[in-house]
Amino acid sequence: MLKESLRMSISNIVANKMRSFLTILGIIIGVMAIIALITVMESATGEVTAQFENLGTGKLTVQANGTALKSGLRETDLAKIEDLPNVSGISPSLSQTLSVVYSGEMLEDVAVKGNGYAYFQRTLDAVEKGRPLLPIDCEQRSRVCLIDSDLAHALFSGEEPLGKQLLIKGTRFTIIGLLADPDVDDVMSQLQAGSENGTLIMPYTTYMRLFGVKGVTGLEVYVTDSDLTNQTVEDIEAVLDESFNYHDNSYNVINMESLLDVMDTMMSLMTNLLVGIASIALLVGGIGIMNMMLVSVTERTGEIGLRKALGAKPRSIQVQFLMESVILSLLGGIIGVALGLAVSKVLSNMMNIAFVFSPGAVALGVCFSLAVGVIFGWAPARKASNLNPIDALRSV
């Protein structure tokens, strides 16, 4: 019975090619929209998540503006934070624009920064040549520095900068490393970029002593185990509370992993919203299928009456019309999946993000189309099976 119903359903669909195509067009558009939206959103989410991870997983950002009596964190406060469990190192945010002198030649507007050694331990590709800052450099306030390629070209054109000495605010600094050029596609590298005339990095302890900086308002804290980040945040807040005498709004600890969780939640909500909107097209397509099937029932009244007169059971007639509806819907779903994947691939290339194939999106599109065929095909199939054979034969 099923084989015969399938054969008759396919035969009827093929006999009305244009009407069948127009009927499944809504299904095609709806499934294509769902596949494209979910795939592109997952691809974009993966790209943004990767950028966020580069910016801050395993890292806490502390903004400590302090109070009217105490502005920023002192070296003793920084030492307490660095000695906390699960803290692998700190890197205060210290920077200003100064003039740098080499061999009697002055170069103005150079970005002079103070960093901790932990930054270089975390960013292994930050140094192209030479060595990074070491813990002993920060402990002993060593007068050493690293420079980028812009500063090297400006002061040492054709010369090897390593080992040379620069004069900064009357103090000599030995160049121990050459910084790697920032990656144009990497957000973190772009944020670390300095002045057009070049960038120079020295130990933050040396920076604070050289420029008389007593309070640090911003620093990055690197954690050893990301699973213990929340506990580390509490430990840091305890140090900051004590440092600022439990004054409200004196500091802020930003956990990038928490921001990443919030971002994932927002992206999921947005994806669900877009899928809901795209599902309206499936609803329209389902109504189209129901309308065509009702018309088909009306047109084939004589056929239905004849089959019933020859002994066909209402169930077999219902299965035939329901199967016809499901075939139309599944055909539209398969075409919609193929077009959706193609569209999402093109959009991913246009947005310059990696294309991510989503089996879940494909399964969702196919299941949606199948459900539409069953739900919207049920009423016409039921109507066909309930036709009175005598009334149906009168139309022959």
C-alpha positions in Angstrom: 0.0 0.0 0.0 2.8 2.4 0.9 4.6 1.7 -2.3 1.6 2.3 -4.4 0.7 5.5 -2.5 4.3 6.8 -3.0 4.1 6.0 -6.7 0.8 7.9 -7.1 2.0 10.8 -5.1 5.2 11.3 -7.1 3.1 10.8 -10.3 0.8 13.6 -9.3 3.6 16.0 -8.3 5.4 15.4 -11.6 2.2 15.9 -13.6 1.9 19.4 -12.0 5.5 20.6 -12.1 4.9 24.4 -12.1 2.2 24.2 -9.4 4.4 21.9 -7.3 7.4 24.3 -7.6 5.4 27.3 -6.7 4.0 25.4 -3.7 7.4 24.4 -2.3 9.0 27.9 -3.0 8.0 29.1 0.4 9.6 26.0 2.0 12.8 26.6 0.0 13.0 30.2 1.1 12.3 29.5 4.7 14.7 26.6 5.1 17.4 28.5 3.1 17.0 31.5 5.5 17.2 29.4 8.6 20.3 27.5 7.4 22.1 30.7 6.2 21.3 32.6 9.4 22.3 29.9 11.8 25.5 29.1 9.9 26.6 32.7 9.4 25.8 33.5 13.1 27.8 30.5 14.3 30.7 31.4 12.0 30.6 35.0 13.3 30.3 33.9 16.9 33.3 31.6 16.5 35.3 34.5 15.0 34.3 37.0 17.7 34.9 34.4 20.4 38.4 33.7 19.1 39.1 37.5 19.2 37.8 37.7 22.8 39.9 34.8 23.8 43.0 36.5 22.4 42.0 39.7 24.2 41.5 38.2 27.6 41.0 34.6 28.5 43.2 33.8 31.5 43.5 37.5 32.2 41.8 40.0 34.5 41.8 43.7 33.9 41.9 46.0 37.0 40.9 49.6 36.9 41.9 51.2 40.2 41.1 55.0 40.1 41.3 55.1 43.9 39.9 57.7 46.2 40.5 61.4 46.9 43.1 60.4 49.5 44.8 57.7 47.4 45.0 57.7 43.6 45.9 54.3 42.1 47.9 51.4 43.4 51.3 51.7 45.0 54.2 49.2 44.4 53.4 47.5 47.6 49.8 46.9 46.4 51.1 45.6 43.1 53.4 43.2 44.9 50.5 41.9 47.1 48.4 41.2 44.0 51.4 39.5 42.2 51.9 37.2 45.2 48.3 36.0 45.3 47.7 32.3 44.6 46.8 31.5 41.0 48.4 34.8 39.8 51.2 34.1 37.3 52.2 37.8 36.9 50.9 41.3 36.4 51.5 44.0 33.8 50.5 47.6 34.7 49.3 49.9 31.9 51.9 52.7 31.9 52.5 54.8 28.9 53.4 58.3 27.7 54.9 60.0 24.7 58.5 61.2 25.1 61.7 62.1 23.2 64.4 59.4 22.8 68.0 60.2 22.1 70.6 58.0 20.4 74.1 59.2 19.4 73.1 62.8 19.7 70.0 62.4 17.5 66.6 63.1 19.1 63.4 61.4 18.0 60.2 62.9 19.4 56.8 61.4 20.0 57.9 57.9 20.9 55.5 55.8 22.9 57.3 54.8 26.1 55.6 52.0 28.0 56.1 50.1 31.2 55.2 46.4 31.1 55.7 43.4 33.3 57.5 40.2 32.3 54.3 38.2 32.5 53.1 40.0 29.3 56.0 38.4 27.4 55.4 35.0 29.0 51.9 35.1 27.8 52.6 36.6 24.4 55.3 34.3 23.1 55.5 35.9 19.7 55.9 39.4 21.0 59.7 39.5 20.5 61.1 39.0 17.1 64.8 39.2 18.1 66.7 39.3 21.3 65.1 38.5 24.6 61.9 39.6 26.5 61.7 41.1 29.9 62.6 38.7 32.7 61.4 38.6 36.4 64.9 39.8 37.5 64.5 42.9 35.3 61.4 43.9 37.2 62.8 43.0 40.6 66.0 45.0 40.1 64.5 47.8 38.1 66.9 47.1 35.3 67.6 49.8 32.7 66.8 47.7 29.7 64.2 48.1 27.0 62.7 46.6 23.8 61.9 48.6 20.7 59.7 48.0 17.7 60.7 48.1 14.0 59.6 51.7 13.5 61.9 53.0 16.2 64.7 50.8 15.0 64.4 52.1 11.5 64.2 55.7 12.7 67.4 55.5 14.9 69.4 52.6 13.6 68.9 52.5 9.9 71.2 49.8 8.6 72.6 49.1 12.2 72.0 46.3 14.6 70.0 47.8 17.5 70.6 45.1 20.0 73.1 46.1 22.7 72.9 49.8 21.8 72.0 52.4 24.4 69.3 55.0 24.3 68.9 58.1 26.4 65.5 58.5 28.0 65.1 61.4 30.4 68.8 61.5 31.0 69.0 57.8 31.8 70.7 55.2 29.6 68.8 52.1 28.6 70.3 49.1 26.9 68.2 47.6 24.0 67.7 43.8 24.7 65.1 42.9 22.2 63.2 43.9 19.0 59.4 43.7 19.1 57.6 41.8 16.4 55.4 43.8 14.0 51.7 43.8 15.0 49.4 41.5 13.0 47.0 43.5 11.0 44.3 40.9 11.5 44.8 40.5 15.2 42.8 42.9 17.5 45.1 42.4 20.4 48.2 43.3 18.4 46.5 46.4 17.1 45.6 47.5 20.6 49.2 47.1 21.7 50.4 49.2 18.8 52.0 52.5 19.8 53.1 55.8 18.2 53.9 56.2 14.5 57.5 57.1 15.5 57.9 53.9 17.4 57.3 52.1 20.7 59.7 51.4 23.6 58.9 49.0 26.4 60.8 48.9 29.8 60.1 47.1 33.1 57.2 48.7 34.8 59.1 49.0 38.1 61.8 51.0 36.2 59.2 53.1 34.6 57.6 54.0 38.0 61.0 54.9 39.5 62.2 56.9 36.5 59.1 59.0 36.1 58.0 59.2 39.7 54.8 57.3 39.2 53.3 56.5 42.6 49.8 55.3 41.6 49.0 52.8 38.9 45.3 53.1 37.8 45.2 50.1 35.3 46.9 46.7 35.2 46.4 43.3 33.7 46.6 40.3 36.0 47.4 36.9 34.4 45.9 33.8 36.1 47.5 30.4 36.1 44.3 28.3 36.2 41.3 29.7 34.4 39.0 27.4 36.4 39.9 29.3 39.5 39.3 32.8 38.0 36.3 33.6 40.2 38.3 32.9 43.4 41.2 35.0 42.1 38.8 37.9 41.5 37.7 37.6 45.1 41.3 37.6 46.3 42.2 40.7 44.2 39.1 42.5 45.5 40.2 41.8 49.0 43.6 43.4 48.4 41.9 46.4 46.7 39.4 46.8 49.5 42.2 46.9 52.0 44.2 49.3 49.8 41.4 51.8 49.4 39.9 51.4 52.8 36.8 49.7 51.5 35.7 52.8 49.7 32.9 52.3 47.1 33.6 52.7 43.4 37.3 52.9 44.0 38.1 50.1 41.6 36.7 47.7 39.1 37.8 44.1 38.2 36.9 43.0 34.7 36.7 39.3 34.0 37.0 38.8 30.2 35.7 35.2 30.5 32.5 36.5 32.1 32.1 39.0 29.3 32.6 36.1 26.9 29.8 34.2 28.5 27.5 37.2 28.3 28.4 37.6 24.6 27.7 33.9 23.9 24.3 34.3 25.6 23.5 37.4 23.5 24.6 35.7 20.3 22.4 32.7 21.1 19.4 35.0 21.7 20.0 36.8 18.5 20.3 33.6 16.6 17.0 32.3 18.0 15.3 35.6 17.2 16.5 35.5 13.6 15.5 31.8 13.3 12.0 32.7 14.6 11.7 35.4 12.0 12.8 33.1 9.2 10.4 30.5 10.4 7.6 32.8 9.3 8.5 32.0 5.7 8.1 28.3 6.6 4.7 29.0 7.9 3.8 30.8 4.7 5.1 27.8 2.7 3.1 25.4 4.8 -0.1 27.4 4.1 0.8 27.2 0.4 1.1 23.4 0.7 -2.3 23.2 2.4 -3.9 25.4 -0.2 -2.5 23.3 -3.1 -3.5 20.0 -1.4 -7.1 21.3 -0.8 -7.3 22.3 -4.5 -5.9 18.9 -5.4 -8.6 17.2 -3.3 -11.3 19.2 -5.1 -9.8 18.5 -8.6 -9.5 14.8 -7.8 -12.9 14.2 -6.2 -13.9 11.8 -9.0 -10.7 9.8 -8.6 -11.2 9.6 -4.9 -14.8 8.4 -5.3 -13.8 5.8 -7.9 -11.1 4.4 -5.6 -13.5 4.2 -2.7 -16.1 2.5 -4.9 -13.4 -0.1 -5.9 -12.7 -0.8 -2.2 -10.0 1.6 -1.2 -10.0 2.3 2.5 -10.1 5.9 3.8 -6.8 5.3 5.5 -5.0 4.5 2.2 -6.4 7.7 0.6 -5.3 9.7 3.6 -1.8 8.2 3.5 -1.5 9.0 -0.2 -2.4 12.7 0.2 -0.3 13.1 3.4 2.6 11.4 1.6 2.3 13.9 -1.3 2.4 16.8 1.2 5.5 15.4 2.9 7.3 14.8 -0.3 6.7 18.3 -1.5 7.8 19.7 1.9 10.9 17.5 2.1 11.9 18.4 -1.5 11.7 22.0 -0.6 13.7 21.4 2.5 16.5 19.6 0.7 16.7 22.4 -1.9 16.6 25.0 0.8 19.4 23.3 2.8 21.7 23.3 -0.3 20.9 26.9 -1.2 21.3 27.9 2.5 24.8 26.4 2.7 25.8 28.0 -0.5 24.5 31.4 0.6 26.2 31.1 4.0 29.5 30.2 2.3 29.3 33.3 0.1 28.4 35.5 3.1 31.2 34.1 5.2 33.7 34.9 2.4 32.3 38.4 2.0 32.5 39.0 5.8 36.1 37.5 5.8 35.2 34.9 8.5 35.7 31.2 8.6 32.8 29.2 7.2 31.5 26.7 9.9 29.4 23.8 8.8 26.5 23.3 11.2 25.0 19.8 11.2 22.5 21.0 13.8 21.3 23.7 11.4 20.9 21.2 8.6 19.0 18.8 10.8 16.8 21.7 12.1 15.9 22.8 8.5 15.0 19.2 7.4 13.0 18.5 10.5 11.1 21.9 10.1 10.2 21.1 6.5 9.1 17.6 7.5 6.9 18.9 10.3 5.4 21.5 8.0 4.5 18.8 5.5 2.8 16.7 8.1 1.0 19.5 9.9 -0.3 21.4 6.9 -1.0 18.2 4.9 -3.0 16.5 7.5 -6.3 18.5 7.0 -6.4 18.1 3.2 -5.6 14.4 3.6 -8.3 14.0 6.2 -10.8 15.8 4.0 -10.0 13.5 1.1 -10.4 10.3 3.2 -13.8 11.5 4.5 -15.4 12.1 1.1 -18.6 10.2 0.5 -18.0 7.9 -2.5 -21.5 8.6 -3.9 -21.1 12.3 -3.7 -17.6 12.0 -5.2 -18.8 9.9 -8.1 -21.4 12.5 -9.0 -18.6 14.8 -10.2 -17.3 12.3 -12.7 
